[in-house]
Amino acid sequence: MQSEVFESELEQASELFSSGYYAAAAVIAGVVLETTLRELCMRQDIPSASLERMNAELVKAAAYNTLTQKQITAFAVVRNSAAHGKNEEFSRQDVERMIKGVADFLASNL
């Protein structure tokens, strides 16, 4: 059920992206990513915290590897820049990679 909601939100991000709303797409994909991390933390009995902290704790718990951790960190940077209107800090391609990367992360981890 939860994964269906996430997939719907990612579809919304893809539609926004296709319409040229890259920042909005990045923010929505970022929400899906952070919510997914919270879900994974709950499954591992890890307290909910900042995205960065949850990401680090999930690696310590062997939920995924350090390469995935670095990818999540990169996606979080795009999301934060988009959420704060710093569009010069990311590109259209960054958002495209982020949406695909979040979708792949969901497929692998939920």
N, C-alpha and C positions, 0 to 999 in steps of 0.2 A: 504494500500500500504506500509506504513512505517513498519508495523508489519511483512509483508512478507519479507522485506529486513532484518529485525532483525532475523527472523527465519532462513533465508539463512545463515547469519553470524554465528548464533549459531550452525547450522549444520556443518559449516566449523570448528568451535571450537571443536565440537564432533569428527569430522574426525581426526583432529590433535591430540586430546586426545587419540583416539583409536590407533593412530600410534606411541604413546609414546612421543609426543611433548607437554608435559604438560604446560610448560611456555608459549609457543605460544598460546595454547588453552585458558589459563587464560587471556592473554592480549586481545585476540579477544572478549572473553566473557565480559571483563571489558569495552571494547569500546561500546559494545551493551548496557551494564548497564548504562554507563554515558550518552550515546545518548538518552536512554529512559528517564532518569531523566531530561535531557534538554527539551525533548518533553513534559513531565508532567509539568515542570515549565512554559513553554510557554502557556499551557492550563490554568494555574492558574495565569497568569500575574506575575510570579516571575522571576526576572532577572537571566539570566544564570550566573553561578559562578563555583567555585570548586565543585567537587562531594560532598565533606563533607558539604559544605554550602547549596547546592541544597537539599541534603538529609534532613538537619535540617529544611529548609524552607518548604519543602513538608509536613513534619510531623506537623509543625505549622499550615499549611493550611488544615490539616486533610485529605490529599490525601491518607495517610496510617498511620499505628500505629507505636509506638516506637519499637516493636519487629521487624517489617519489617526494620525500620531504622537501628537497630543493625545488622541485617543480611546483609544489603547493605554495612555497614561499614566493616564488616568482608570480604565480597567479594572484596571490594576496597583494603584492605590490601593484599590479595592474588594477585590481579592484579598489585599493585605497586611493590611487591616483585619480581614477575615474570618479569615485565618490566625493573627492575634494575639488573636482573641476580642474585638475591638472592634466588636461588632455595632451599637452606637449610631452608628457613623460611616458606615453605609450603610443603604439601605432595600431592601425587597423589589423595588421597581421598578429600583433600581440593578443588582441581580443579574440581573433579567430582561433588562434592556438589555445587560448584559455578555455573557450567554450568546448572545443574538442577534447582538451585535456581533462576538464571537469567531467565530461560525459564518460570518458575512458576510465577515470578514477571511480566514478559511480559503478560502472559495469564490473570493475575488478573488486570492489570493496563492499558493496551492499547486496 
